[in-house]
């Protein structure tokens, strides 16, 4: 039984899909299937239930994966500890994030102080982030809070505010804020289900008693903004995101009711070893967000309506 086999199995178990796992691992799908079949032969039982081209982790596979995650995490921790003892602040930090908007400035600033540290970054839904923390696939997560799971510690970085963005010709474009019920009959452009903002805004619609007309469900936030700019509907963003793109082509509006905030925090697994690089980056992120809020109040990114439009 080889370490590479075990790592391949863990990836297939996470995806429960050979083709997607092979793509992530950058190997041919037939070669991956043969590796998993050989592992099952060595163990003596099938680890997946197979129906046609579909595979699903079976009870044997689930039991094996539970212990395998701990074993691979222990190996990774051992390697990191040896590197720390040797005084090597280098290698990779693996990071999962809810949004990539803030990453450019954050990682650039860290790289200036720690040029030998490299990053592997994933943008994932919150449940996938939690699984990655437990399996040891990522060191840290920047995610929407709360995260209430045993063995995961969190610290709040910022209380981000969810806002509306409307086209410049919108009937409410001369306002600074609105109640969500005031746009109940508007056409909405939203991200697809499963994204953090979409999950939050679905809750806000429910709180406001609105059955929204969602005409567009988009993968990319930039495409959402483009459609809003074209006057095809209205959508959501956040004050934090507004800092990192040119929002002068649309009009941001605060939401008075319901309360629309999302705490953004840093999360990590408490019972695994974290390298010196990870520990340095964790403190750096906390300090970075403190400075971010001191340098400029996020409220200032909201456009003040032109006097001629009042």
Beta strands, then each sheet from edge to edge (+ up, - down):
strand 1: 48-51
strand 2: 54-57
strand 3: 91-97
strand 4: 117-123
strand 5: 140-144
strand 6: 152-166
strand 7: 177-179
strand 8: 187-191
strand 9: 213-218
strand 10: 235-238
strand 11: 251-257
strand 12: 261-269
sheet 1: 1+ 2-
sheet 2: 4+ 3+ 5+ 12- 6+ 10-
sheet 3: 4+ 3+ 5+ 12- 6+ 11- 7-
sheet 4: 8+ 9+
end
